[in-house]
Amino acid sequence: ALSTTQLRGLTTTQVGGLNATDVNEFTSTQIGALATTQLAALSTTNITALEATQIGGLTTTQLGRLTAAHLSALDATQVGTLTTTQVAGFTTTQLRGLNATDFGELTSTQIGALSSTQLGSLTATNFSALDATTVSALTTTQLRGLTTTQIGGLSTTDANEFTATQIGALASAQLAALSATN
């Protein structure tokens, strides 16, 4: 097995040339030792091959270098292993790049770690992928960051999960968008 020092000595071309079997054999410590440029050089196939413990070994800085395609390559099990700290470190570009299915794989706890800016950057389609439990768990601060398009895109079921406190926190334009479609 390669030491972390040896791994860090690999060029991005060498890391990009690794196959999924090779990457899957790395420990979480080895994955955590990769430079952000090395991690970004991994193919989406290699990202898909990562085990839950390897995903858990990624730093927020490393995750911040992954493309939306990398994040989309994660399956529900892998997404479920992301800590709230890791999810909170996602850039708005990464979040906007996720499709509705990918975004829907995030748990209500993980969504709770997102800032109002992060949530406000989502496409209406991604935001509408949230289930009723997740919508009801949004904080008033998170709700204030949502666009009228996002609010208007909620299903009636999801919109009905808003609590009185959440509805009271909505701006008049958000309320109008909510009542216009729900």
C-alpha positions in Angstrom: 0.0 0.0 0.0 1.1 3.5 -0.7 1.9 5.8 2.2 0.1 9.1 2.4 3.4 10.8 1.5 3.7 8.6 -1.6 0.1 9.4 -2.6 0.6 13.1 -2.3 3.6 12.7 -4.6 1.5 11.5 -7.4 0.7 13.9 -10.2 -2.9 14.7 -11.1 -2.4 12.8 -14.3 -1.3 9.7 -12.4 -4.2 10.1 -10.0 -6.6 10.6 -12.9 -5.2 7.4 -14.4 -6.1 5.2 -11.4 -8.9 2.8 -11.9 -11.9 2.4 -9.6 -10.5 -0.8 -8.0 -7.3 1.0 -7.1 -9.2 4.0 -5.6 -11.6 1.7 -3.7 -8.6 0.1 -1.9 -7.5 3.4 -0.4 -8.2 3.9 3.3 -10.1 6.9 4.5 -6.8 8.3 5.7 -5.2 7.9 2.3 -8.3 9.6 0.6 -8.1 12.4 3.2 -4.4 12.9 2.4 -5.0 13.6 -1.3 -4.5 17.2 -2.3 -7.6 18.9 -3.6 -6.2 19.0 -7.1 -5.6 15.2 -6.9 -9.1 14.5 -5.7 -10.6 16.7 -8.5 -8.6 14.6 -11.0 -10.5 11.5 -10.1 -13.1 10.4 -12.6 -16.8 10.2 -11.7 -16.4 6.4 -12.0 -13.7 6.5 -9.3 -15.9 8.8 -7.1 -18.7 6.3 -7.4 -16.4 3.5 -6.2 -15.6 5.3 -3.0 -16.9 3.5 0.1 -18.9 5.3 2.8 -15.9 5.5 5.1 -13.8 7.0 2.4 -16.4 9.7 1.8 -16.4 10.4 5.5 -12.6 11.0 5.3 -13.0 13.8 2.9 -12.5 17.3 4.2 -14.7 20.2 3.3 -11.9 21.7 1.3 -11.6 18.5 -0.7 -15.3 18.3 -1.3 -15.3 22.0 -2.3 -13.0 21.0 -5.3 -15.3 18.3 -6.6 -17.5 19.2 -9.6 -21.2 18.9 -9.7 -20.7 15.9 -11.9 -18.6 14.3 -9.1 -21.3 15.0 -6.6 -24.0 13.7 -8.9 -22.0 10.5 -9.2 -22.5 9.8 -5.5 -25.3 7.3 -4.8 -27.9 7.6 -2.0 -25.7 5.6 0.5 -22.7 7.8 -0.2 -24.7 11.0 0.1 -26.2 9.7 3.4 -22.7 9.4 4.9 -21.9 13.1 4.3 -21.7 14.9 7.6 -23.6 18.2 8.1 -20.2 19.9 8.1 -19.4 18.4 4.7 -22.7 19.4 3.2 -22.5 22.9 4.7 -19.2 23.3 2.8 -20.8 22.8 -0.7 -20.5 25.8 -2.9 -23.6 27.3 -4.5 -22.3 26.1 -7.9 -22.0 22.6 -6.7 -25.6 22.6 -5.3 -27.0 24.2 -8.5 -25.3 21.4 -10.5 -27.1 18.6 -8.7 -30.2 17.2 -10.3 -33.4 16.8 -8.4 -32.8 13.1 -7.7 -29.3 13.9 -6.2 -30.7 16.7 -4.2 -33.6 14.6 -3.0 -31.1 12.1 -1.5 -30.0 14.7 1.1 -31.6 14.1 4.5 -33.5 16.8 6.4 -30.5 17.0 8.8 -28.1 17.6 6.0 -30.5 20.2 4.4 -30.7 21.9 7.8 -26.9 22.5 7.6 -27.3 24.6 4.4 -27.3 28.3 4.7 -30.1 30.5 3.4 -27.7 31.6 0.6 -27.0 28.0 -0.4 -30.7 27.1 -0.4 -31.6 30.3 -2.3 -29.2 29.3 -5.1 -31.0 26.1 -5.8 -33.1 25.7 -8.9 -36.8 25.5 -8.3 -36.8 21.9 -9.6 -34.2 20.9 -7.0 -35.9 22.7 -4.2 -39.2 21.0 -5.2 -37.4 17.7 -4.7 -37.5 18.2 -1.0 -40.0 16.0 0.8 -42.6 17.3 3.3 -40.5 16.3 6.3 -37.5 18.3 5.0 -39.6 21.3 4.2 -41.1 21.4 7.7 -37.6 21.2 9.2 -36.4 24.4 7.4 -35.5 27.2 9.8 -37.0 30.6 9.4 -33.6 32.0 8.4 -33.4 29.4 5.6 -36.9 30.2 4.5 -36.1 33.9 4.2 -33.4 33.1 1.7 -35.8 31.3 -0.7 -36.9 32.8 -4.0 -40.6 33.2 -4.9 -40.0 30.7 -7.7 -38.8 28.1 -5.3 -41.7 28.7 -2.9 -44.2 28.6 -5.8 -42.7 25.4 -7.1 -43.5 23.5 -3.9 -46.2 20.8 -4.1 -49.4 21.3 -2.1 -48.3 18.5 0.2 -44.9 20.1 0.8 -46.4 23.6 1.3 -49.0 22.2 3.8 -46.1 21.1 6.0 -45.1 24.6 6.8 -45.6 25.4 10.4 -47.3 28.6 11.6 -43.9 29.9 12.6 -42.5 29.2 9.1 -45.4 30.9 7.4 -45.0 33.9 9.7 -41.4 34.2 8.7 -42.2 34.5 4.9 -42.1 37.8 3.2 -45.2 39.1 1.5 -43.9 38.2 -1.9 -43.1 34.6 -0.7 -46.6 34.3 0.7 -48.1 35.5 -2.5 -46.1 32.9 -4.4 -47.2 30.2 -2.0 -50.8 31.1 -2.1 -50.8 31.4 -5.9 -49.9 27.8 -6.4 -51.0 26.1 -3.2 
